[in-house]
Structures are given as C-alpha cells and as structure tokens.
Amino acid sequence: MADSKAPVIAVDGPGGSGKGTITQMLAQKLGWHLLDSGALYRLTALAAMRQGVSFDDEQGLVRVASSLNVTFEPTPAGQPAKVLLAGEDVTSEIRTETCGDNASRVAVMQPVRDALLQRQRDFRQAPGLVADGRDMGTVVFPDAPVKIFLTASAEERARRRFNQLKEAGVDVNIDALLEEIRVRDERDMNRSAAPLRPADDAQVIDSTGLSIEEVLDRCMAAAGQA
C-alpha cells in the first residue's frame, strides 16, 4: 500500500534528458525509494512481444500490464537500476530502441496507463520516493512537493544515446537516432493520454551543455524543498 504522507520528487522529461542517471543518484543520496516508470511501459512492451500480443490489441496489452511481475534492484551510483521481469534480468533488453519505440506506442493507450497507475503509486513509501517518468508530476503524483522537468535539445540527446550505444559496441547511425527521438517526442507531446509537458509548478532544468554533477546540484537544491 502507498504511504500518502511520504514525500515525492517527481522528475519528468523526454528520453535522453538524463532522468535515469539523475533520479538514481538522487535516490541514493537521499536514501529514498526509486521508481523508473518508463521501465514499466518498456516492460509491458517487452512482455507483449514475448507473449505475441499485438500492439493493436488494447485489451491484450491491458492484461499484460496488469500481470507484470517486476522488481527494481539498486546498482552503483549513476547506473540504471537493475530491472527484473519474473526474476529475469532484462535491464539491457528493455533499453533497446525497438523496445523504447514500442513502449511509446503502448503509452498512448489510456486503459494501459490506468492499469499501471496504481502500481506506480504503490512505490510511494517512507522515507520518500524519487519518481522518473513523463507524467509523474502531472498525473501520477500531482501533489508531489517537488516537481522537476529535465530536458535537453534533441541533438544533445541523440549525441548522448549515440555515445552510449557505441560504448556498448552497438553500430548505430546518429542521424537515424535523431529522427527517432524527434518522432517519439512528437508522439509523446501530442498524445491524448497524459501528454509530455512540465507540470504548472515544475522547475524546468535544461541539461544541454551541463555536466551530470551540475544537473545533480540543481536537482539537489530543488530536493531541499521536499
């Protein structure tokens, strides 16, 4: 059960803005729980692919979302949390571009979002929660005392993703990455279900040209208000 009195730092923003790294570091510094909400949509997409459920089958996707067996395990500072699906480590698999694109398709469906909403809210436990997503401050935790919208230019986000994939030994084209990011941004910002936007009371932080340490400092300053 969720603890409605536990404070929440809601960190929203587009993919590649640095949310995953920053929220993990914030949670570790504060000793709070961590929610990677985007992973839940990626896990739904992955589970659907594995079960042969079409991305046009809304009710099938709702069943998949409702039955997810998910565990997040902490990892060293700055690294994404380990994600387990029914006990299997799928951390790398859910970070592929294909899975991310399918997660974006799943996320436009309101019934799927409804199925995952309470599961996300159940992560709210003492002493506090750092929640990473696209609608944490606008929909999931509208009463969060601290809301941050972390963004960066599409070009900067494509560069970061390119470097990340190259380091992992993946052959990738930066122009194709940039186009995928722009298409996903367009879809996320214009979807009818919880479109990507800053909450009215969110602090907007543009991480373009900033180091991780500089972004973390700004977020920690905001966290002092929680």
VENBELPE-V614901 format. One record per residue. RES is the residue in one letter. BURIAL is + if it has 16 or more other ideal C-beta (glycine too) atoms within 10 Angstrom, else -. Layout:
BEGIN
[[RES & BURIAL] [RES & BURIAL]]
END
This chain:
BEGIN
[[M & -] [A & -] [D & -] [S & -] [K & -] [A & -] [P & +] [V & +] [I & +] [A & +] [V & +] [D & +] [G & +] [P & +] [G & +] [G & +] [S & +] [G & +] [K & +] [G & +] [T & +] [I & +] [T & +] [Q & +] [M & +] [L & +] [A & +] [Q & +] [K & -] [L & +] [G & -] [W & +] [H & +] [L & +] [L & +] [D & +] [S & +] [G & +] [A & +] [L & +] [Y & +] [R & +] [L & +] [T & +] [A & +] [L & +] [A & +] [A & +] [M & +] [R & -] [Q & -] [G & -] [V & +] [S & -] [F & -] [D & -] [D & -] [E & -] [Q & -] [G & -] [L & +] [V & +] [R & +] [V & +] [A & +] [S & -] [S & -] [L & +] [N & -] [V & +] [T & -] [F & +] [E & -] [P & -] [T & -] [P & -] [A & -] [G & -] [Q & -] [P & +] [A & +] [K & -] [V & +] [L & +] [L & +] [A & -] [G & -] [E & -] [D & -] [V & +] [T & +] [S & -] [E & +] [I & +] [R & +] [T & -] [E & +] [T & -] [C & +] [G & +] [D & -] [N & +] [A & +] [S & +] [R & +] [V & +] [A & +] [V & +] [M & +] [Q & -] [P & -] [V & +] [R & +] [D & -] [A & +] [L & +] [L & +] [Q & -] [R & -] [Q & +] [R & +] [D & -] [F & +] [R & +] [Q & -] [A & -] [P & -] [G & +] [L & +] [V & +] [A & +] [D & +] [G & +] [R & +] [D & +] [M & +] [G & +] [T & +] [V & +] [V & +] [F & +] [P & -] [D & -] [A & +] [P & -] [V & +] [K & +] [I & +] [F & +] [L & +] [T & +] [A & +] [S & -] [A & +] [E & -] [E & +] [R & +] [A & +] [R & +] [R & +] [R & +] [F & +] [N & -] [Q & -] [L & +] [K & -] [E & -] [A & -] [G & -] [V & -] [D & -] [V & -] [N & -] [I & -] [D & -] [A & -] [L & +] [L & +] [E & -] [E & +] [I & +] [R & -] [V & -] [R & +] [D & +] [E & -] [R & +] [D & +] [M & -] [N & -] [R & +] [S & -] [A & -] [A & +] [P & -] [L & +] [R & -] [P & +] [A & +] [D & -] [D & -] [A & +] [Q & +] [V & -] [I & +] [D & -] [S & +] [T & -] [G & -] [L & +] [S & -] [I & -] [E & -] [E & -] [V & +] [L & +] [D & -] [R & +] [C & +] [M & -] [A & -] [A & +] [A & +] [G & -] [Q & -] [A & -]]
END
